[in-house]
Amino acid sequence: MHNVIMTGSRAMLLAVNCDSSAMIIDSHSHGNDGAIIACSQPGCIPLLAQWLDAMMDDNWQQCLTVATITKIVYF
């Protein structure tokens, strides 16, 4: 499952895998470091959300909230 996280002028992709692990992927590359911001082990998605909320607050002074979720389907 893939969802887009949007905050201010930033967009990130939340990819949830079949094994209940997840990755937060930035919408652009970061030089040689790639674009993966963070990932979680299977079953640890709530901890990933807590980390993302704290990171957003520390760096961007914005809180993680859920407004709408739209499923993205690739054909």
MDAnalysis code that builds the backbone (N, CA, C; Angstrom):
import MDAnalysis as mda
import numpy as np

u = mda.Universe.empty(225, n_residues=75, atom_resindex=np.repeat(np.arange(75), 3), trajectory=True)
u.add_TopologyAttr("name", ["N", "CA", "C"] * 75)
u.add_TopologyAttr("resid", np.arange(1, 76))
u.add_TopologyAttr("resname", ["MET", "HIS", "ASN", "VAL", "ILE", "MET", "THR", "GLY", "SER", "ARG", "ALA", "MET", "LEU", "LEU", "ALA", "VAL", "ASN", "CYS", "ASP", "SER", "SER", "ALA", "MET", "ILE", "ILE", "ASP", "SER", "HIS", "SER", "HIS", "GLY", "ASN", "ASP", "GLY", "ALA", "ILE", "ILE", "ALA", "CYS", "SER", "GLN", "PRO", "GLY", "CYS", "ILE", "PRO", "LEU", "LEU", "ALA", "GLN", "TRP", "LEU", "ASP", "ALA", "MET", "MET", "ASP", "ASP", "ASN", "TRP", "GLN", "GLN", "CYS", "LEU", "THR", "VAL", "ALA", "THR", "ILE", "THR", "LYS", "ILE", "VAL", "TYR", "PHE"])
u.atoms.positions = np.array([
    [0.848, -1.158, 0.000],
    [0.000, 0.000, 0.000],
    [0.900, 1.229, 0.000],
    [0.547, 2.225, -0.790],
    [1.307, 3.462, -0.873],
    [0.378, 4.640, -0.605],
    [0.830, 5.561, 0.217],
    [0.096, 6.785, 0.512],
    [1.065, 7.948, 0.446],
    [0.543, 9.104, 0.116],
    [1.360, 10.305, 0.074],
    [1.136, 11.095, 1.350],
    [2.231, 11.481, 1.999],
    [2.179, 12.339, 3.180],
    [2.541, 13.740, 2.689],
    [1.666, 14.691, 2.915],
    [1.929, 16.064, 2.497],
    [1.905, 16.964, 3.715],
    [2.887, 17.844, 3.797],
    [2.945, 18.824, 4.869],
    [3.578, 20.086, 4.317],
    [2.852, 21.171, 4.363],
    [3.364, 22.411, 3.798],
    [3.689, 22.211, 2.335],
    [4.907, 22.512, 1.951],
    [5.325, 22.340, 0.552],
    [6.085, 21.043, 0.345],
    [6.002, 20.121, 1.292],
    [6.740, 18.865, 1.211],
    [5.790, 17.709, 0.945],
    [6.294, 16.716, 0.216],
    [5.525, 15.500, -0.030],
    [6.456, 14.307, 0.142],
    [5.955, 13.275, 0.797],
    [6.716, 12.048, 1.006],
    [5.799, 10.872, 0.701],
    [6.368, 9.773, 0.290],
    [5.614, 8.564, 0.009],
    [5.743, 7.624, 1.197],
    [4.622, 7.127, 1.691],
    [4.609, 6.110, 2.738],
    [4.307, 4.781, 2.062],
    [5.268, 3.876, 2.072],
    [5.103, 2.560, 1.467],
    [5.000, 1.526, 2.587],
    [3.855, 0.863, 2.671],
    [3.639, -0.193, 3.655],
    [3.735, -1.527, 2.923],
    [4.631, -2.383, 3.385],
    [4.884, -3.661, 2.735],
    [3.989, -4.764, 3.285],
    [3.933, -5.864, 2.567],
    [3.089, -7.002, 2.962],
    [3.462, -7.570, 4.330],
    [4.718, -7.413, 4.748],
    [5.157, -7.952, 6.039],
    [4.951, -6.963, 7.190],
    [4.188, -5.880, 6.941],
    [3.902, -4.827, 7.933],
    [5.124, -3.986, 8.282],
    [6.114, -3.977, 7.407],
    [7.199, -3.011, 7.530],
    [6.804, -1.809, 6.676],
    [7.511, -0.700, 6.819],
    [7.159, 0.485, 6.044],
    [8.389, 1.336, 5.786],
    [8.289, 2.181, 4.755],
    [9.345, 3.130, 4.427],
    [8.719, 4.481, 4.155],
    [9.400, 5.533, 4.554],
    [9.032, 6.882, 4.167],
    [10.075, 7.315, 3.154],
    [9.616, 7.637, 1.949],
    [10.500, 7.961, 0.836],
    [10.233, 9.398, 0.420],
    [11.293, 10.186, 0.291],
    [11.136, 11.576, -0.101],
    [10.774, 11.652, -1.580],
    [10.188, 12.781, -1.965],
    [9.717, 12.937, -3.337],
    [10.828, 13.332, -4.308],
    [12.053, 13.515, -3.806],
    [13.175, 13.818, -4.675],
    [14.441, 13.184, -4.082],
    [15.464, 13.067, -4.896],
    [16.688, 12.428, -4.415],
    [17.513, 13.404, -3.598],
    [18.425, 12.869, -2.832],
    [19.302, 13.648, -1.975],
    [20.753, 13.342, -2.341],
    [21.145, 13.696, -3.543],
    [22.510, 13.426, -3.989],
    [22.816, 11.951, -3.975],
    [23.933, 11.577, -3.387],
    [24.344, 10.175, -3.329],
    [23.668, 9.410, -2.206],
    [22.872, 10.098, -1.380],
    [22.231, 9.449, -0.242],
    [20.878, 8.846, -0.568],
    [20.372, 9.022, -1.778],
    [19.080, 8.472, -2.143],
    [17.947, 9.267, -1.528],
    [16.779, 8.661, -1.437],
    [15.604, 9.396, -1.002],
    [14.856, 8.726, 0.146],
    [15.349, 7.622, 0.685],
    [14.665, 6.989, 1.812],
    [14.976, 7.788, 3.065],
    [13.918, 8.269, 3.733],
    [14.092, 9.042, 4.960],
    [14.197, 8.104, 6.154],
    [13.303, 7.112, 6.210],
    [13.282, 6.198, 7.354],
    [12.557, 4.921, 6.956],
    [12.821, 3.863, 7.703],
    [12.092, 2.616, 7.485],
    [11.853, 1.950, 8.836],
    [10.834, 1.097, 8.864],
    [10.512, 0.393, 10.097],
    [10.576, -1.108, 9.869],
    [10.864, -1.819, 10.915],
    [10.827, -3.275, 10.881],
    [9.364, -3.729, 10.875],
    [9.098, -4.977, 10.502],
    [7.716, -5.472, 10.526],
    [7.068, -5.261, 11.894],
    [5.850, -4.725, 11.876],
    [5.083, -4.519, 13.094],
    [5.412, -3.259, 13.869],
    [6.310, -2.422, 13.358],
    [6.744, -1.226, 14.100],
    [6.282, 0.077, 13.461],
    [5.234, 0.034, 12.661],
    [4.748, 1.238, 11.989],
    [4.340, 2.323, 12.982],
    [3.715, 2.012, 14.126],
    [3.404, 3.096, 15.085],
    [4.651, 3.839, 15.556],
    [5.772, 3.141, 15.733],
    [7.016, 3.809, 16.122],
    [7.530, 4.709, 15.001],
    [7.352, 4.276, 13.744],
    [7.741, 5.102, 12.606],
    [6.917, 6.389, 12.584],
    [5.627, 6.284, 12.867],
    [4.762, 7.468, 12.904],
    [5.170, 8.413, 14.029],
    [5.533, 7.870, 15.185],
    [5.991, 8.708, 16.298],
    [7.282, 9.427, 15.939],
    [8.205, 8.722, 15.289],
    [9.453, 9.347, 14.862],
    [9.177, 10.452, 13.852],
    [8.300, 10.179, 12.863],
    [7.997, 11.168, 11.835],
    [7.387, 12.421, 12.448],
    [6.474, 12.251, 13.391],
    [5.853, 13.394, 14.064],
    [6.912, 14.231, 14.779],
    [7.826, 13.587, 15.504],
    [8.876, 14.305, 16.232],
    [9.835, 14.998, 15.268],
    [10.205, 14.327, 14.176],
    [11.104, 14.908, 13.184],
    [10.462, 16.127, 12.529],
    [9.181, 16.023, 12.172],
    [8.480, 17.142, 11.543],
    [8.388, 18.334, 12.503],
    [8.119, 18.059, 13.752],
    [8.019, 19.129, 14.743],
    [9.375, 19.802, 14.947],
    [10.438, 19.009, 15.087],
    [11.777, 19.554, 15.315],
    [12.300, 20.357, 14.124],
    [12.079, 19.838, 12.910],
    [12.672, 20.448, 11.726],
    [11.785, 21.459, 11.016],
    [10.475, 21.227, 11.021],
    [9.573, 22.053, 10.217],
    [8.510, 22.760, 11.049],
    [8.490, 22.518, 12.370],
    [7.485, 23.096, 13.268],
    [6.068, 22.790, 12.787],
    [5.860, 21.555, 12.333],
    [4.558, 21.076, 11.898],
    [4.308, 19.718, 12.525],
    [3.051, 19.442, 12.842],
    [2.678, 18.170, 13.456],
    [2.119, 17.211, 12.416],
    [2.290, 15.945, 12.663],
    [1.735, 14.909, 11.810],
    [0.265, 14.735, 12.156],
    [-0.604, 15.011, 11.212],
    [-2.036, 14.811, 11.392],
    [-2.573, 14.102, 10.157],
    [-3.692, 13.453, 10.291],
    [-4.310, 12.768, 9.161],
    [-5.546, 13.549, 8.743],
    [-5.558, 13.962, 7.502],
    [-6.724, 14.658, 6.974],
    [-7.497, 13.710, 6.060],
    [-6.851, 13.266, 5.012],
    [-7.463, 12.285, 4.118],
    [-6.371, 11.344, 3.626],
    [-6.766, 10.153, 3.304],
    [-5.844, 9.185, 2.721],
    [-6.455, 8.723, 1.410],
    [-5.696, 8.826, 0.343],
    [-6.149, 8.394, -0.974],
    [-5.260, 7.257, -1.438],
    [-5.849, 6.139, -1.737],
    [-5.090, 4.976, -2.192],
    [-4.567, 5.241, -3.595],
    [-3.299, 4.909, -3.821],
    [-2.679, 5.057, -5.141],
    [-2.575, 3.676, -5.762],
    [-3.112, 3.532, -6.979],
    [-3.075, 2.248, -7.676],
    [-2.268, 2.410, -8.941],
    [-1.270, 1.564, -9.145],
    [-0.441, 1.576, -10.342],
    [-0.913, 0.481, -11.277],
    [-1.001, 0.798, -12.541],
    [-1.422, -0.197, -13.541],
    [-0.264, -0.581, -14.423],
])
